[in-house]
Amino acid sequence: MTTKGDSTHVLVFPYPAQGHIMPLLDLTHILASRGLTITILVTPKNLSLLTPLLSKQPSIHTLVLPFPAHPSLPHGVENAKDMPFVGIRAIIHALGELYNPLLEWFQNHPSPPVIIVSDFLLGWTHHLACQLGIRRFMFSPSSAVFLSVFDSMWRYQPKRDDPNDEKALIKFPRVPNCPIYPWWQLPVTYRSYVEGDPVSEFIKDGFLSNMASWGLVVNSFNELERVYLDHLMEILGHDRVWAVGPLLPPIDDQSGLIERGGSSSVLPSHVLTWLDTCEDRTVVYVCFGSQALLTNKQMEELALGLEKSGVKFIWCVKELIKGHVEGQYGVVPSGFEDRVAKRGLVIREWAPQVLILSHQAVGAFLTHCGWNSIVEGIFAGVPMLTWPMGSDQFVSAKLLVDELRLATRVCEGAEAVPNSDELAQSLVDVVCKNRVELVRVIELREAALEAIKEGGSSSKDLDDLIRHLSEGYS
């Protein structure tokens, strides 16, 4: 392990979405514990997410800047949770308006940061770093395979032969394993690109600027994505790609596991007590992240599938998001909770996910395939059922199912409605103890544990990253 950093001042700038903020805060905690001076930039609504970190690391400073107004965003929208998927272009563009306020802050600070570590959706910070004469390190809360596909997408801009064919297959021959996706599964930031449109061009420039940054930091580990990490180094022309994952609170820090992401609608102690009554690997955990919200029809079929399966389960149900029609989303079918009371637990809004997944009673995870959820599932050694909704999730699901073979597809798409009978069978199958997916995920769990141990691949990458942050600036 390296010695503590000197007093290098680093600006950490997460994209304002919980799935982006949490892993970068985990990394920030490590950097601060190694002696680096940290300032975290957040907008007011997201300041509360920093509370657990600030209580453990009082030396970390905060820079709170107002979220810029944008003509495409309703008043009060300040993060991706307020405006999932469809609003991401406007949010990215709006955040670019922080360039000048941030520049002014740097110029007036008595001892400004000499490094910027910012999310990959904030590519414009590369230009800011260049103007300031400092280095920007891009942080990706997503996978190395997604970064590889995303770079190829924006660099070469594949198109459909028929502009109306949503199922047109798009190939990425320059990416290892030559992945193929139907057009509708590509990120909306790309599908909505219009050449010459200022918002589109701003977004394109930001993503291309990521690869011009000094280095890339990825929440992954070599044993999980070695071929894609090597590919990123190849296209960059240097080896400044650090796989430092899995980024999670320490295993023995139960308070960190409980506090991670927010407050629960039920006491974590109640969840753990309920899980303690269940046999090992018999519970299916169902959660679709901080943004995805199911329609009532999807809720009905999912509830039916859970009911018909007879398996024990914990279902995290998301509340209504601003902008959705009230009464059409997120409603648990009447009477469902009473009928499954002896074997099911419904948690509304937020659940202590890492704590749940790490419990020995949990045997499977039905997930939207957000990268944080995938990393957490692998680290817990839990096989997965995939239902990707958007963004990078289709790429991640394909990696899980087709390459890593530790998950099974059950549904695809934000509008798709699962068949309750087929879903019930998948739920029954996934808790069987001799499935290949269980063997594979346990192997990867062991690899993840080895990676973060002293001398492991992620530990070494983290040491090297801190060395670059501490010493590698002009």
N, C-alpha and C positions, 0 to 999 in steps of 0.2 A: 504494500500500500504506500502511496506517495505521502510525503509530508504535507501539512496544511498549506494552502495557498498563501501568498503574501497578503496584500490587501487590495488586490485587483477589484475595481468597482465594475460590476456587470449590471446592465439593464436587462431585465427579463420582461418580455411582452407577450402574454398569451392571447390567443384569439378568444373572444368572449362567448364561449360555449363550454358547458361543464366537462364534456368529453375531451376538450382541448386543454382546459385549465388544470384539471386534476393531475395528469401525468407531469406537466411542466412544473407544478408546485412540488411534486415528489422530487423531481430533479433539483429544484431550487433548494429544497431542504438539505439535500446532500451537498450542494455547492456551498451553502452557508456553513454547514458543519465542518467543511474543509477550510474555512477561514476566508472565503471570498466575501467581499462586500456586495450586497444585493439591493437593488431597487426594483420593485415590481410595479409595472404600469397596469392599472385596471380602470374600468369605468365604474361609476358609483354603485350600480346594481350588483356588481360582482365582488364588491369589497368584502362582503360577509364570508365568501368562500375562503378568504385568506386567514380568517380568525384562528383556526386550529394551528396553522403554520406559524403565524405571528406569535402565538402564545408559547410555542416551543423555541422560536428563534427571534427574540426581541431585537436583535441587531439588524434584521431585515427592514428596509425602508419601503414605503409605498408612495407611488405617484398616482394620484387620482385625477384623471382628466375627463371632462364631460363627453358623453357620447355625441358625436356630431349629428346634426339634423340631416335628413336626406329626403328628397321628394318622394321616393318610392317606399318609405317606411312610415308607418303610423307613429304619431307622437307617443313617446314613452318606450318604444321598442329599443332595446339596448343590447340584446344578445340573441344568439341563435335559438335559444329556448322559446323566445317570444315569437319567432318567425321562422319555423323549421323549413329547411330545404329550399322552398320557393323564394325565401327572402335572403338567401346567402349572398347572392350577387350584390344586392344593395348594401348589406352589412359590410362586406369586404370593401366596397367602394367608399362607403361612408367613413370607415376607419382610416382611409387614406387622407382624410381631412385633418388628421392629427399630426401630419408631417410638420407643418409650420409651428404649431404649439410645442411640439416635442423638440424641434430644432432650437427654438427660443429657450426652452428649459435647459438644454445642453449648454448653450452659449452663456447662460447666466449662472450656471451652477459652479460653485467654488471648486469642486472636485468631481467633475462629471464622469460618468462611466466611460471606460475605454473599450468595452465590448458590448455588443447587442446580441442577445439570444432571443429570437422571436419565432412565433409559429409560422408554419409554411403557408398559411393563408394571408400572411402579412409580408409578402415579398417586397413591397415598396420600401420596407425598412433597410433593404440592401442599399438603395440609392441614398437614403439618409446617412447610413454608415459611411458610404463613399464620400459624401459631402463633408462629413465630420473628420474624415481621415482615420476611421477606426474600422474594426472588423465585425462583420455580422455572421453569427452562427445560426443556421436554420434549424429549428426543432420540429420534428414530425411526430405527432401523436398517432400517426397511422403507420402502416407497414412499409417495409422496403419494396415489396412487390407493387403496392399501390403507387409509391413514388416513381418506380420504374415505368409503370403503365402511364401515369399522369404526365411524366416528362415526355415520353414518346408521343402521347396524344397532342400536347401543345406544341411540340417541336415540329412534328410532321403533319399534324392536322388531317387525319383520315376523314373521309366523307362517305355518305351513302350515295349509291347510284340513283336511287329513288328518294327524293327528299321527304316523301310522305311515309316511307317504310320504316316503322318503328322497330321492326324485328330484323332489320338488315344486320348481318354479322360483320363486326369490325375486328380485323386481325391486327395484332401487334407483333410482327415478325422480328423486330429488333430486340424484343424483351425475351429473356430466357423462357423456355417452354412454350413460346409463341401463343400466349393466351388469346382467346376469342370471346367477345361479348356481343350480345345484341345491342343495337343502338340505344334502346330505352334504358339500358343498365349503365350507360356512361354517366358521369357526374353532370348535373344540370348546369354547372358553370361552363362546361364545354358544349353541351348540346344547345345552349342558348346563345352561343357566341355568334356575333354578327360583325363581319369585317368592317372596320371604320367606325363602329359604334364606340363612343368614348368609354362607357362602362366595360364593354367587352375587351377593349384594347388595354385598359388599365389592369383588368384581371389577368389577361394573357401575359402582359409584361411582368406582373408580380410573380407568376408561376415560373416563367423563364429566368427571372432574377434569382430564384432560389438556387438554381444550379450555378450561378455566378458568385454565390456567397462563399465565405472562407471555408466553411465546412458544414456537414450535415450531422445532426444528432437524431437518432432514431430509437423509439421505444420498442426495441426488438432485441434478439440475441442471435449470435452466429449459427447456433445449432438449429434454429427455427427457419432462418431465411438466408443462409450463407450465399446461395447462388445469386440472390437479388442484391445483397450487400456488395458482393464482388462486382456485379453489373453496374451499380451506381458509381463505384470507384473507377470502373473502366470508362464510363461516359464522362465523368468529371475530369479524368486525367490525373487524379491524385488520390491519396489514401486517407484524406481527411473526412472519413465517414465513421462515426462512432455509434455502435450498437450497444446501448447502455441499459437495456431492459432485462427482465421486467421491472418497470418502475412502479413500486408499490410501497405502502408504509411497511416498516419492519414487521415480520411475522409475530414477534412477541409484544408488539405495541397494540394491544386490543383497543385502547382509546383512539388510536389513529385509525384503526379499521372501522370503528363505530362512527367517528366524526367525518370520515371521508365522504365529501359530496353534499352533506346537508343533514337535516334532522329528519328522523323517521316518524311516520304516523303511528307506529307502535314502538314500544320499548324494545331495544335490541335484546334485553334480557328475556323478554317474553318470547321472541323468535327463537333464541337459543334453547330456552326451556322446552318449547314445542319440538324443536329438532332433536333434543335429547331423548324424546320418547320414541323416536323412529329408529328402525334398524339401519345399519350402514348401507349407504348407496341405494336407498329406496325412494328418495325424494327427488322430484323434478323441480328445478327452479325456473320460473318463467319471467323474463323481463326484457323489455324492448328499448331500454336506454332512456335518456333524458329528453329526447325530442319526439320520437315516434308516438303517434296516438292512433289507436285502432278505431275503425268505424264500428257502429253497433252490430252490424252483420258479422264483422270479423270477431267481435267480442262474443257473439252468440255461438259461432262455430268453435272457437277456441274453448269456451266454457263447456260446450257439449263434448268436445274431444277429451277434455280433462275428466268430465263426469263419466263418460263411457269407458275410459281406460282403467278406472279403478286404482290408479297410482296415487301415491301421496304427492302433494305439491305445495309450493309457495308461489303465488302469482302476484307480481308487482303491477298494479294498475295505475296508469297515468291519468291525472285529472285533465280537464278541458284546457286547451291552449287558446290564448287570445287569437282571434281570427277564424276559429272554427265555429260552425253553427251549433249552438248549444242544444243538447238533447240527441245529437246524431253521432256523437263520439264518446268512447270511454265508459259506457254504461254497462255495469255488471248485470246480467240477466236476473230478473226478479226470482227470488227463491233459490238461486244457485248456491249461495253461501250456506244456507240452512241445510240443503241436501248433502253438501260435501263437508259439513262442519267437522266431522271426526277425522278426516284425512287431508283437509286442505286449509291453507291459510292465505287470505287475501290481504295484501298490504297496499294501501293507497299512497300514491305520489312518489315516495322514495323509500328504498330499502337499503339496509347495510350490506351491500352486495358482496364485498370481499369477505366479510364475516360469515355470510351465509354459505358462499361457495367453499370456504375452507372447512366447513363442518363435515364430519365423516358421514353424516346421514345423507348428504346430497350426492346423488348418483348421476345427474344429467342436468343440462342447462339449455333451455329453449331461448335462443338469443337472436337479436336483430343483426348481429355480427359487427357491432362497433368494435374497433380495435382494442379499446380498453377492456371491454367485456371478454374478448377472445383471450387476451393476455392473462386476465384474471382467471378465466376458466382453465387455461392450460396450467397456470401456476398452482391451481387447486387440484389438478389431475382429474377434471370432470369432462366426460364426453359431451358433445354438443349437438343440438338440433338447430338447423339454420333457417332463418326467415329474414333475409336481407331486405331493407326498405329503400335505401338510396345511398347517395354519397359514395364512400369507398367500400360499402358493405358487400356489394356483389363481388368485387375483387377478393375481399377477405373470405367470403363464403366459398368461392371457387378454390382458393388456397386450402381451406380447411377440409373440404370434401374430396377434391380431386387429387391434390398433391400430398397433403399431410395425412389424409384418411383417418381423421379423428372426429368427423362429424357426418351427419346425415341431413339431406335436404328435406324440409317439410313444406316450404312455401317460398315464393319469391315475389317481391314487389309490395309497395305501399298500398295498392288497391286490391291485391289478391286476397281471395277468401279461401281458407283451407277447407278440405273435406273432413268433417269431424270423425268419420269412421277411420279414414286413413291416418289422421293425426293421432287418434286413440291407439292405433296399432303401433305407430312410431314411438309413442310414449311408453308403451309396454315393452317394446323391443329394446329401447335404449337403456333400461335399467337391468337388463340381463347381464350377468357378470362375465360372460365369455366372449363378448363381442370384440372384434378387431379394433374398433374405435377406442375402447377402454385400454387395451394394451398399448396402443400408440400414444394416447394422451398421458399415460403414466410414464412412458419412456421420455416424452418431451418435458414432463414435469421435472423428472430427475435431471434432464439436461439444463432446464432453467435454473434449478437450485445450484448446479455446478457452475453455471455461467456467472452467478452473482457472488459466489464464494471468492475469497482472496485467491488470486491466481487464475480465476476463471475468465472467460472471454469478455464478459460484460464488465467485470471488475477491472480488467486491464484497460479496456476501452475508456472506462470512466476515469481512471488514473491519467491516461494520455490526454483526454479531453481537458481535465483540470490543469494539466501541465501547459497545454496550449492557451487556456484561458488566463493562466497566471503569468506566463512568460512570452507568449507568442504574439504580442502586439507591438506595433512600432512606437 
